[in-house]
Structure formats: C-alpha cells, structure tokens
Amino acid sequence: MKLGILGGTFDPVHVGHVELALATRRLMGLDEIHLVPCRQSPHKNRAPLAPGADRLAMIALAVMEHDGLVPDSCELDRPAPSFTIDTLRRLRTAQPAAHLYFIMGMDSFREIRQWKEHEALLTEFDLVVINRPGSPRPAESELPAAARGRLVEAAAATSPGTPLIHLLEMPPQDLSSTTIRRLACTGKSFQGLVPAAVESYIQRCRVYH
C-alpha cells in the first residue's frame, strides 16, 4: 500500500488543500492520503485558533466525498509539539505493510535542515515535494548531504531501502487559511474558498468568532 501523509494546521482546511491532495494521489499513484492536523507546529509561533477537534471535523467534512482522502488524528492524540519524524515513525510501526510518502511544499523543503532529525527524515522516508511550474529547484550543492543524488521526477519507482525525493510540479493555489479566518471573523463571505460543508460548519459552530 502506498500511503501519503499531508500535514498542516488546517485552520481551516480549504479547497486548495483538497485539490492538492487529490492531484498528488493521482499523479503519484497513491492508495490513500491521510490529512494530519498538527497539535502544535514546531515551525510556527501562532497557536491554532480552532481546537483540534474542530479542525479534524472540518477535514472529515472536506474529504467525505473523495475516496482515498482520510482524516487522521494521530498528532492531535499526542502531546505537542508535532514533529514529522515522530509521526512518520509511529505510522510506520502501526502500518508496517504501507510505504509512506510525506508530502510537503518546496518552501518547507528548502528549510528542512531546521526540522527535527532532518537527515533521518530524508533517509528513512520518501518525500513528495510540491513545486510551482517554472520555479527554480535547489541545486545539489544547496541540499543537505542526505538528499543529494536522490531527487527524481514525480512518481519514479522506489526500491526497497532507497527512499527518494519526488519532485512534483503543480500550479500554485492562491488561497490562505489566514484570509479565510479573517473573513469568517468579520462576518464576510468566504464562499467557494472552503468546501460547502466546511463553510456550513464554520458558520454553525462559530469557529472563528
């Protein structure tokens, strides 16, 4: 089983998250993608405004009509902060038959040296790095030593014991959870920026008021 992991604050999940997950699943040939809201990101100072239960519920609503997209509470169920390497190792133990692919943006990949045990993350797991078409890619000399010689295009075959860094180009999603929170907080329309069921949940539960 090929299992993708897409993490983030998802505060709130929006249509860009869903479209990215669907496109990545298709282009990489993944069986499932788990959307994992973090309890607290070690890379962001801002604490999520919405409780984890609300963020998870919104993900469940956003993906309910999409086979292969799965809400996953594994980071919410553990103490903060949420470190990717710990999450992936626990998932590997829980699902030993699954081949894991961690999905991240190019901006985050360029800062991966700041992540906990980044060399282990690069050598133990396949990464799927989303880049904007036409955007420059890091030169080999800019990469951490553990990543050099392992960048491949899209869904290259993965040999057991040889994790790769799959570069996947996608048009940028001009959406921001920050903008959606601001609109919701001020009573302005954010219709179309989040799935309809998520919009209804935010309004009904007054998540950002």
VOKEVO-544988 format. One record per residue: x, y, z negated of N, C-alpha, C in turn. Coordinates in Angstrom, 2 decimals, decimal comma, always signed. Layout:
N
REC_X_Y_Z_X_Y_Z_X_Y_Z
...
//
This chain:
209
REC_+0,84_-1,18_+0,00_+0,00_+0,00_+0,00_+0,88_+1,24_+0,00
REC_+0,56_+2,20_+0,87_+1,28_+3,47_+0,94_+0,45_+4,53_+0,24
REC_+0,98_+5,02_-0,88_+0,23_+5,91_-1,75_+0,91_+7,27_-1,84
REC_+0,19_+8,32_-1,42_+0,70_+9,68_-1,51_+0,28_+10,33_-2,81
REC_+1,15_+11,19_-3,33_+0,86_+11,93_-4,56_+0,97_+13,42_-4,26
REC_-0,13_+14,14_-4,45_-0,16_+15,58_-4,25_-0,50_+16,24_-5,57
REC_+0,48_+16,92_-6,15_+0,28_+17,54_-7,45_+0,08_+19,04_-7,33
REC_-0,32_+19,65_-8,44_-0,50_+21,09_-8,48_-1,41_+21,47_-9,63
REC_-1,62_+22,79_-9,80_-2,55_+23,21_-10,84_-3,99_+23,03_-10,38
REC_-4,25_+23,15_-9,07_-5,60_+23,02_-8,53_-6,58_+23,87_-9,35
REC_-6,30_+25,16_-9,42_-7,04_+26,06_-10,30_-7,61_+27,25_-9,53
REC_-8,61_+27,02_-8,63_-9,28_+25,75_-8,36_-8,74_+25,09_-7,09
REC_-9,12_+23,83_-6,88_-8,87_+23,17_-5,60_-9,63_+23,93_-4,53
REC_-9,01_+24,10_-3,34_-9,69_+24,82_-2,26_-9,62_+24,02_-0,96
REC_-10,25_+24,55_+0,08_-10,35_+23,79_+1,33_-8,96_+23,55_+1,94
REC_-8,01_+24,42_+1,68_-6,66_+24,21_+2,19_-6,01_+22,97_+1,59
REC_-6,23_+22,74_+0,29_-5,71_+21,53_-0,34_-6,29_+20,28_+0,32
REC_-7,60_+20,31_+0,54_-8,27_+19,13_+1,12_-7,79_+18,89_+2,54
REC_-7,70_+19,95_+3,34_-7,25_+19,80_+4,73_-5,81_+19,30_+4,79
REC_-4,95_+19,81_+3,91_-3,56_+19,34_+3,87_-3,50_+17,86_+3,52
REC_-4,28_+17,45_+2,52_-4,27_+16,04_+2,11_-4,77_+15,14_+3,24
REC_-5,84_+15,54_+3,90_-6,39_+14,74_+5,00_-5,40_+14,61_+6,15
REC_-4,77_+15,73_+6,52_-3,82_+15,71_+7,63_-2,59_+14,89_+7,28
REC_-2,10_+15,03_+6,05_-0,92_+14,26_+5,63_-1,22_+12,77_+5,60
REC_-2,39_+12,42_+5,11_-2,75_+10,99_+5,08_-2,77_+10,42_+6,49
REC_-3,35_+11,18_+7,42_-3,45_+10,70_+8,80_-2,07_+10,62_+9,46
REC_-1,28_+11,68_+9,36_+0,00_+11,73_+10,06_+1,03_+10,78_+9,48
REC_+0,94_+10,52_+8,18_+1,90_+9,62_+7,53_+1,38_+8,19_+7,44
REC_+0,12_+7,96_+7,83_-0,43_+6,61_+7,74_-0,56_+6,10_+6,32
REC_-0,96_+6,99_+5,40_-1,07_+6,60_+4,00_-2,44_+5,98_+3,74
REC_-2,47_+5,00_+2,85_-3,73_+4,37_+2,48_-4,56_+5,29_+1,59
REC_-3,91_+5,96_+0,66_-4,58_+6,88_-0,25_-3,67_+8,06_-0,56
REC_-4,28_+9,17_-0,92_-3,55_+10,28_-1,53_-4,24_+10,60_-2,84
REC_-3,49_+10,60_-3,93_-4,02_+10,97_-5,23_-3,73_+12,44_-5,47
REC_-4,76_+13,21_-5,80_-4,61_+14,61_-6,15_-4,49_+14,69_-7,66
REC_-3,32_+15,14_-8,14_-2,98_+15,06_-9,56_-2,86_+16,47_-10,14
REC_-3,88_+16,95_-10,87_-3,74_+18,25_-11,52_-2,80_+18,15_-12,71
REC_-1,90_+19,09_-12,82_-0,93_+19,04_-13,92_-1,57_+19,57_-15,20
REC_-1,05_+19,13_-16,30_-1,49_+19,67_-17,60_-0,90_+21,05_-17,79
REC_+0,39_+21,14_-17,52_+1,09_+22,44_-17,55_+2,32_+22,32_-16,67
REC_+2,42_+23,18_-15,67_+3,56_+23,12_-14,76_+4,81_+23,68_-15,43
REC_+5,93_+22,95_-15,36_+7,19_+23,49_-15,90_+7,78_+24,58_-15,03
REC_+7,23_+24,78_-13,81_+7,78_+25,75_-12,87_+6,95_+27,03_-12,80
REC_+5,85_+27,11_-13,56_+5,02_+28,30_-13,54_+4,76_+28,74_-14,97
REC_+4,90_+30,03_-15,20_+4,69_+30,56_-16,54_+3,22_+30,69_-16,89
REC_+2,37_+30,87_-15,87_+0,96_+31,09_-16,12_+0,27_+29,80_-16,53
REC_-0,36_+29,82_-17,69_-1,15_+28,66_-18,09_-2,42_+28,63_-17,25
REC_-2,86_+27,45_-16,81_-4,10_+27,37_-16,03_-5,25_+28,01_-16,79
REC_-6,04_+28,79_-16,10_-7,19_+29,43_-16,72_-8,31_+28,45_-16,99
REC_-8,42_+27,45_-16,16_-9,51_+26,47_-16,33_-9,00_+25,25_-17,09
REC_-9,81_+24,71_-17,99_-9,42_+23,47_-18,68_-9,19_+22,34_-17,67
REC_-8,36_+21,39_-18,08_-8,06_+20,27_-17,21_-9,29_+19,51_-16,78
REC_-10,27_+19,37_-17,68_-11,48_+18,63_-17,33_-12,23_+19,31_-16,19
REC_-12,25_+20,65_-16,18_-12,91_+21,37_-15,09_-12,14_+21,21_-13,79
REC_-10,82_+21,31_-13,85_-10,03_+21,19_-12,63_-10,16_+19,80_-12,03
REC_-10,18_+18,78_-12,88_-10,35_+17,41_-12,39_-11,74_+17,22_-11,80
REC_-12,75_+17,77_-12,45_-14,12_+17,65_-11,94_-14,25_+18,32_-10,58
REC_-13,60_+19,47_-10,41_-13,67_+20,17_-9,12_-12,97_+19,37_-8,02
REC_-11,85_+18,71_-8,36_-11,18_+17,85_-7,37_-12,11_+16,71_-6,97
REC_-12,75_+16,08_-7,96_-13,66_+14,97_-7,67_-14,78_+15,41_-6,72
REC_-15,31_+16,61_-6,93_-16,35_+17,13_-6,05_-15,79_+17,42_-4,65
REC_-14,57_+17,94_-4,60_-13,97_+18,32_-3,31_-13,69_+17,13_-2,42
REC_-13,38_+15,97_-3,02_-12,96_+14,81_-2,22_-14,02_+13,73_-2,13
REC_-15,20_+13,98_-2,69_-16,18_+12,90_-2,79_-16,63_+12,37_-1,44
REC_-16,52_+13,16_-0,38_-16,94_+12,71_+0,95_-15,77_+12,26_+1,81
REC_-14,59_+12,17_+1,23_-13,39_+11,83_+2,00_-12,77_+10,54_+1,47
REC_-12,93_+9,46_+2,22_-12,30_+8,20_+1,83_-10,79_+8,37_+1,80
REC_-10,17_+7,79_+0,78_-8,72_+7,81_+0,70_-8,16_+8,97_-0,09
REC_-8,99_+9,94_-0,49_-8,55_+11,01_-1,37_-9,12_+10,74_-2,76
REC_-8,23_+10,70_-3,75_-8,61_+10,22_-5,08_-8,19_+11,21_-6,16
REC_-9,10_+11,67_-7,02_-8,69_+12,49_-8,17_-7,98_+11,61_-9,19
REC_-6,92_+12,13_-9,79_-6,10_+11,32_-10,70_-5,76_+12,17_-11,93
REC_-6,12_+11,68_-13,10_-5,94_+12,43_-14,35_-4,66_+12,09_-15,09
REC_-3,72_+11,40_-14,43_-2,57_+10,84_-15,16_-1,75_+11,91_-15,89
REC_-1,62_+13,12_-15,32_-0,84_+14,15_-16,01_-1,66_+14,85_-17,09
REC_-2,97_+14,94_-16,89_-3,83_+15,53_-17,91_-3,89_+14,65_-19,15
REC_-3,66_+13,35_-18,97_-3,75_+12,40_-20,08_-2,48_+12,36_-20,92
REC_-1,46_+13,12_-20,51_-0,19_+13,11_-21,26_+0,11_+14,50_-21,78
REC_+0,98_+14,59_-22,80_+1,36_+15,92_-23,32_+2,07_+16,75_-22,26
REC_+1,95_+18,06_-22,38_+2,64_+18,99_-21,47_+4,10_+19,11_-21,87
REC_+4,97_+19,59_-20,96_+4,69_+19,91_-19,56_+4,68_+18,66_-18,68
REC_+4,25_+18,85_-17,42_+4,13_+17,73_-16,49_+5,34_+17,69_-15,56
REC_+6,19_+16,70_-15,73_+7,38_+16,56_-14,89_+7,12_+15,49_-13,82
REC_+7,41_+15,84_-12,57_+7,12_+14,95_-11,45_+7,81_+13,60_-11,58
REC_+9,08_+13,60_-11,99_+9,81_+12,34_-12,07_+9,15_+11,39_-13,06
REC_+8,65_+11,93_-14,19_+7,98_+11,08_-15,18_+6,68_+10,52_-14,61
REC_+5,93_+11,38_-13,91_+4,66_+10,94_-13,33_+4,88_+9,83_-12,32
REC_+5,84_+10,01_-11,42_+6,07_+9,01_-10,38_+6,56_+7,69_-10,98
REC_+7,38_+7,75_-11,98_+7,86_+6,51_-12,60_+6,73_+5,75_-13,27
REC_+5,83_+6,49_-13,92_+4,68_+5,83_-14,56_+3,75_+5,22_-13,51
REC_+3,53_+5,94_-12,41_+2,69_+5,41_-11,36_+3,32_+4,17_-10,72
REC_+4,63_+4,19_-10,57_+5,33_+3,03_-10,00_+5,16_+1,81_-10,90
REC_+5,21_+2,04_-12,22_+5,03_+0,93_-13,16_+3,60_+0,43_-13,14
REC_+2,65_+1,37_-13,04_+1,23_+1,00_-13,06_+0,81_+0,32_-11,76
REC_+1,46_+0,70_-10,63_+1,09_+0,13_-9,33_+2,35_-0,37_-8,62
REC_+2,91_-1,47_-9,08_+4,17_-1,95_-8,53_+4,10_-2,34_-7,06
REC_+2,90_-2,61_-6,55_+2,77_-3,01_-5,15_+2,69_-1,81_-4,22
REC_+2,58_-0,61_-4,78_+2,42_+0,60_-3,96_+3,78_+1,22_-3,64
REC_+3,90_+1,74_-2,42_+5,07_+2,52_-2,02_+4,66_+3,98_-2,14
REC_+5,35_+4,74_-3,01_+4,93_+6,09_-3,35_+5,60_+7,14_-2,46
REC_+4,81_+8,14_-2,09_+5,28_+9,28_-1,31_+4,85_+10,56_-2,05
REC_+5,82_+11,34_-2,49_+5,49_+12,59_-3,18_+5,43_+13,72_-2,16
REC_+4,32_+14,45_-2,14_+4,06_+15,49_-1,14_+4,34_+16,85_-1,75
REC_+5,14_+17,66_-1,06_+5,50_+18,98_-1,57_+5,73_+19,95_-0,42
REC_+5,70_+21,23_-0,71_+5,97_+22,24_+0,29_+7,46_+22,51_+0,44
REC_+7,85_+23,10_+1,57_+9,25_+23,40_+1,82_+9,81_+24,38_+0,79
REC_+8,99_+25,35_+0,37_+9,47_+26,31_-0,63_+9,88_+25,60_-1,92
REC_+9,06_+24,66_-2,35_+9,40_+23,90_-3,55_+10,61_+23,01_-3,32
REC_+10,70_+22,42_-2,13_+11,83_+21,54_-1,83_+13,15_+22,31_-1,89
REC_+13,14_+23,56_-1,43_+14,36_+24,37_-1,47_+14,82_+24,64_-2,91
REC_+13,90_+24,54_-3,86_+14,23_+24,80_-5,27_+14,34_+23,52_-6,09
REC_+14,48_+22,39_-5,41_+14,38_+21,11_-6,11_+15,52_+20,89_-7,11
REC_+16,62_+21,60_-6,95_+17,70_+21,47_-7,94_+17,25_+21,89_-9,33
REC_+16,20_+22,69_-9,41_+15,71_+23,16_-10,71_+14,76_+22,15_-11,37
REC_+14,40_+21,10_-10,65_+13,45_+20,12_-11,18_+14,17_+19,12_-12,09
REC_+13,43_+18,59_-13,04_+13,97_+17,59_-13,94_+14,44_+16,36_-13,16
REC_+15,69_+15,94_-13,40_+16,27_+14,75_-12,77_+16,05_+14,77_-11,26
REC_+16,40_+15,89_-10,63_+16,11_+16,02_-9,20_+16,84_+14,97_-8,36
REC_+18,03_+14,57_-8,76_+18,76_+13,56_-7,98_+18,03_+12,22_-8,04
REC_+17,48_+11,88_-9,20_+16,71_+10,64_-9,32_+15,44_+10,72_-8,48
REC_+14,80_+11,88_-8,48_+13,60_+12,06_-7,67_+13,91_+11,84_-6,20
REC_+15,05_+12,35_-5,75_+15,44_+12,24_-4,34_+15,85_+10,83_-3,95
REC_+16,37_+10,06_-4,88_+16,90_+8,74_-4,54_+15,95_+7,60_-4,88
REC_+14,96_+7,85_-5,73_+14,04_+6,79_-6,14_+12,73_+6,78_-5,35
REC_+12,37_+7,92_-4,74_+11,05_+8,03_-4,11_+11,14_+8,71_-2,76
REC_+10,23_+8,32_-1,86_+10,08_+9,03_-0,60_+9,40_+10,38_-0,86
REC_+9,86_+11,40_-0,18_+9,23_+12,71_-0,24_+8,62_+13,03_+1,12
REC_+7,51_+13,74_+1,11_+6,92_+14,30_+2,33_+6,96_+15,81_+2,14
REC_+7,77_+16,48_+2,93_+7,96_+17,92_+2,79_+7,21_+18,63_+3,91
REC_+6,25_+19,48_+3,53_+5,42_+20,19_+4,49_+6,10_+21,50_+4,86
REC_+6,31_+21,70_+6,16_+6,96_+22,92_+6,64_+6,08_+23,58_+7,69
REC_+6,14_+24,90_+7,76_+5,39_+25,63_+8,77_+6,07_+25,48_+10,13
REC_+5,30_+25,28_+11,19_+5,90_+25,17_+12,53_+6,75_+26,40_+12,84
REC_+7,97_+26,15_+13,31_+8,86_+27,23_+13,66_+9,67_+27,79_+12,51
REC_+9,34_+27,39_+11,27_+10,10_+27,88_+10,12_+11,44_+27,17_+10,06
REC_+12,48_+27,87_+9,63_+13,79_+27,22_+9,56_+13,83_+26,10_+8,54
REC_+14,57_+25,09_+8,84_+14,78_+23,99_+7,91_+16,13_+24,17_+7,23
REC_+16,26_+23,66_+6,04_+17,55_+23,81_+5,36_+18,65_+23,06_+6,08
REC_+19,81_+23,67_+6,15_+20,97_+22,99_+6,72_+21,44_+21,91_+5,75
REC_+22,12_+20,91_+6,29_+22,62_+19,83_+5,44_+23,46_+20,37_+4,28
REC_+24,25_+21,40_+4,56_+25,11_+21,97_+3,53_+24,33_+22,63_+2,41
REC_+23,05_+22,98_+2,68_+22,22_+23,62_+1,66_+21,52_+22,62_+0,76
REC_+21,52_+21,37_+1,15_+20,78_+20,35_+0,43_+21,59_+19,81_-0,75
REC_+20,89_+19,33_-1,79_+21,59_+18,58_-2,83_+22,26_+17,36_-2,22
REC_+23,35_+16,95_-2,80_+24,12_+15,83_-2,24_+23,24_+14,59_-2,04
REC_+22,31_+14,35_-2,96_+21,47_+13,14_-2,88_+20,51_+13,18_-1,70
REC_+20,28_+14,37_-1,11_+19,33_+14,48_+0,00_+20,00_+14,45_+1,36
REC_+21,30_+14,59_+1,42_+21,98_+14,72_+2,71_+21,93_+13,42_+3,51
REC_+21,66_+13,59_+4,79_+21,59_+12,44_+5,68_+20,30_+11,65_+5,59
REC_+19,31_+12,16_+4,86_+18,08_+11,39_+4,65_+16,84_+12,12_+5,13
REC_+17,00_+13,26_+5,81_+15,86_+13,97_+6,38_+15,46_+13,32_+7,70
REC_+14,18_+13,00_+7,83_+13,69_+12,36_+9,05_+12,40_+13,06_+9,48
REC_+12,01_+12,84_+10,71_+10,78_+13,43_+11,23_+9,58_+12,60_+10,82
REC_+8,61_+13,25_+10,23_+7,29_+12,68_+9,94_+7,39_+11,26_+9,39
REC_+6,62_+10,32_+9,97_+6,43_+9,01_+9,35_+7,46_+7,98_+9,82
REC_+8,72_+8,30_+9,69_+9,75_+7,32_+10,04_+9,63_+6,11_+9,13
REC_+9,96_+4,95_+9,67_+9,87_+3,72_+8,89_+10,79_+3,81_+7,68
REC_+10,32_+3,29_+6,58_+11,09_+3,30_+5,34_+11,56_+1,89_+5,02
REC_+12,85_+1,74_+4,85_+13,38_+0,45_+4,48_+13,36_+0,32_+2,96
REC_+13,06_-0,87_+2,45_+13,08_-1,06_+1,00_+14,41_-0,62_+0,41
REC_+14,33_+0,18_-0,64_+15,54_+0,64_-1,30_+16,18_+1,84_-0,65
REC_+15,58_+2,37_+0,41_+16,15_+3,53_+1,09_+15,10_+4,62_+1,24
REC_+14,77_+5,32_+0,15_+13,78_+6,40_+0,26_+14,26_+7,50_+1,20
REC_+13,32_+8,09_+1,91_+13,63_+9,13_+2,89_+12,89_+10,41_+2,55
REC_+13,29_+11,49_+3,21_+12,63_+12,78_+3,08_+11,98_+13,06_+4,43
REC_+10,67_+12,92_+4,49_+9,92_+13,04_+5,73_+9,50_+14,49_+5,93
REC_+9,96_+15,10_+7,01_+9,59_+16,48_+7,32_+8,33_+16,49_+8,17
REC_+7,33_+17,19_+7,74_+6,04_+17,21_+8,40_+5,63_+18,66_+8,64
REC_+5,46_+19,03_+9,90_+5,09_+20,40_+10,23_+3,58_+20,55_+10,30
REC_+3,07_+21,58_+9,63_+1,64_+21,89_+9,64_+1,46_+23,38_+9,63
REC_+0,41_+23,87_+10,31_+0,11_+25,30_+10,24_-0,15_+25,72_+8,81
REC_+0,25_+26,93_+8,42_+0,04_+27,38_+7,04_-1,43_+27,57_+6,72
REC_-1,79_+27,30_+5,48_-3,15_+27,55_+5,00_-3,15_+28,90_+4,30
REC_-3,87_+29,86_+4,87_-3,85_+31,22_+4,33_-4,86_+31,35_+3,20
REC_-4,70_+30,51_+2,18_-5,62_+30,50_+1,06_-4,84_+30,54_-0,24
REC_-5,46_+31,11_-1,26_-4,79_+31,24_-2,55_-5,79_+31,00_-3,67
REC_-5,43_+30,10_-4,58_-6,28_+29,88_-5,75_-6,39_+31,16_-6,58
REC_-5,32_+31,95_-6,59_-5,34_+33,22_-7,33_-6,44_+34,13_-6,79
REC_-6,52_+34,23_-5,47_-7,56_+35,06_-4,84_-8,95_+34,55_-5,19
REC_-9,13_+33,24_-5,14_-10,44_+32,66_-5,44_-10,83_+32,94_-6,88
REC_-9,90_+32,81_-7,82_-10,20_+33,11_-9,23_-10,61_+34,57_-9,39
REC_-9,88_+35,45_-8,70_-10,19_+36,87_-8,83_-11,58_+37,18_-8,28
REC_-11,92_+36,60_-7,12_-13,24_+36,82_-6,56_-14,33_+36,28_-7,48
REC_-14,12_+35,08_-8,01_-15,12_+34,47_-8,89_-15,29_+35,27_-10,17
REC_-14,18_+35,76_-10,69_-14,21_+36,52_-11,94_-14,96_+37,83_-11,79
REC_-14,88_+38,44_-10,60_-15,52_+39,74_-10,37_-16,89_+39,62_-9,73
REC_-17,37_+38,38_-9,58_-18,70_+38,18_-9,03_-18,80_+38,32_-7,53
REC_-17,65_+38,32_-6,83_-17,66_+38,45_-5,38_-17,71_+37,08_-4,72
REC_-18,13_+37,05_-3,46_-18,30_+35,79_-2,76_-16,95_+35,15_-2,42
REC_-16,87_+33,85_-2,63_-15,71_+33,08_-2,18_-16,20_+31,88_-1,36
REC_-17,38_+32,06_-0,77_-17,97_+31,01_+0,05_-17,04_+30,64_+1,20
REC_-16,87_+29,37_+1,43_-16,02_+28,89_+2,52_-14,57_+28,70_+2,12
REC_-14,16_+29,27_+0,99_-12,78_+29,11_+0,54_-12,59_+27,82_-0,25
REC_-13,66_+27,34_-0,83_-13,66_+26,06_-1,55_-14,81_+25,22_-1,00
REC_-14,75_+23,90_-1,13_-15,88_+23,08_-0,72_-17,16_+23,54_-1,42
REC_-18,29_+23,38_-0,75_-19,56_+23,90_-1,27_-19,87_+23,37_-2,67
REC_-19,58_+22,09_-2,92_-19,86_+21,52_-4,24_-18,99_+22,15_-5,32
REC_-17,76_+22,54_-4,95_-16,87_+23,20_-5,90_-17,36_+24,62_-6,18
REC_-17,81_+25,30_-5,14_-18,37_+26,65_-5,32_-19,55_+26,61_-6,29
REC_-20,44_+25,63_-6,10_-21,59_+25,50_-6,98_-21,17_+25,22_-8,42
REC_-20,16_+24,38_-8,59_-19,67_+24,04_-9,94_-19,11_+25,27_-10,62
REC_-18,28_+26,03_-9,91_-17,67_+27,23_-10,49_-18,74_+28,22_-10,93
REC_-19,75_+28,40_-10,12_-20,81_+29,35_-10,44_-21,70_+28,83_-11,56
REC_-22,05_+27,56_-11,51_-22,95_+26,99_-12,50_-22,30_+26,93_-13,89
REC_-21,02_+26,57_-13,92_-20,32_+26,41_-15,18_-19,56_+27,67_-15,60
REC_-19,62_+28,69_-14,76_-18,94_+29,96_-15,05_-17,48_+29,72_-15,44
REC_-16,79_+28,95_-14,60_-15,43_+28,50_-14,91_-14,47_+29,69_-15,07
REC_-14,62_+30,72_-14,23_-13,67_+31,83_-14,26_-14,29_+33,12_-14,76
REC_-15,30_+33,01_-15,60_-15,91_+34,20_-16,20_-15,52_+34,29_-17,68
//
